[in-house]
């Protein structure tokens, strides 16, 4: 019987908390794992994980309107009904402005408008440290509904089953929207990375509500924990109120910034305070995941 696949999602509720730095360090510390960067709008993990691209799979996330000039009679109805001003002179649709709502196609009396599959990005399969690393490339101005995130996770799970990996590390996008929901749904555990700032506390409360809504086991790590003792205590109170364990506190360490500049993970760049605490955090997370397997 194959061992169950553990999926660890690392999220933050907001950008800039250090989520990707922690996730990338986990990728270096884990002996055998698959890494998935689900922040598909702005994948940053490829900047700190050296990798070799194996395959790029086109992703068609939505349809765009295309006007057939053989059928078009120039009545102008499409221009009237388009609320996004996407139809230019000579009845040409500007793909960047088109939202794919298909109102123009429905209202065209000559059926001259087709909704055509539009490539919005690509799914990238690569190797980092000889192990699978998946991320995405989005086209300029393209939207992400969460479908690409789901496809990334499905591909990672497929590779895990084929190659007998039992751990997938997911670097989730910021916020609480559809891509985040797609990143955490069905995961084994969610690690929430926060910071002792007003915005960090506000978004921590939102992401906690989200994980509790989906009943996903979660824990919290406070990054840059020493920049405000007052806000750190507020975070501890929120976690205590919601019965969420705080399993790590990482002090501010300038080596984190230096590691980013060098294009390396924190744990391989230095043995400073942040690196040491991230290593301890990883050991704690491993224990929690192993306890889940035991159940």
SULURTA-V442929 format. One record per run of one state. SS is the DSSP state (2 for helix, 1 for strand, 0 for the rest). FROM is the first residue (numbers start at 1). TO is the last residue. If there is no record, write none. Layout:
ss=SS from=FROM to=TO
ss=SS from=FROM to=TO
This chain:
ss=0 from=1 to=5
ss=1 from=6 to=11
ss=0 from=12 to=18
ss=2 from=19 to=29
ss=0 from=30 to=33
ss=1 from=34 to=37
ss=0 from=38 to=44
ss=2 from=45 to=47
ss=0 from=48 to=51
ss=1 from=52 to=67
ss=0 from=68 to=76
ss=2 from=77 to=81
ss=0 from=82 to=86
ss=1 from=87 to=88
ss=0 from=89 to=91
ss=1 from=92 to=93
ss=0 from=94 to=102
ss=2 from=103 to=107
ss=0 from=108 to=112
ss=1 from=113 to=128
ss=0 from=129 to=130
ss=1 from=131 to=138
ss=0 from=139 to=146
ss=2 from=147 to=163
ss=0 from=164 to=166
ss=1 from=167 to=171
ss=0 from=172 to=177
ss=2 from=178 to=184
ss=0 from=185 to=188
ss=1 from=189 to=195
ss=0 from=196 to=197
ss=2 from=198 to=213
ss=0 from=214 to=217
ss=1 from=218 to=223
ss=0 from=224 to=228
ss=2 from=229 to=241
ss=0 from=242 to=245
ss=1 from=246 to=250
ss=0 from=251 to=253
ss=2 from=254 to=262
ss=0 from=263 to=265
ss=2 from=266 to=269
ss=0 from=270 to=272
ss=2 from=273 to=294
ss=0 from=295 to=295
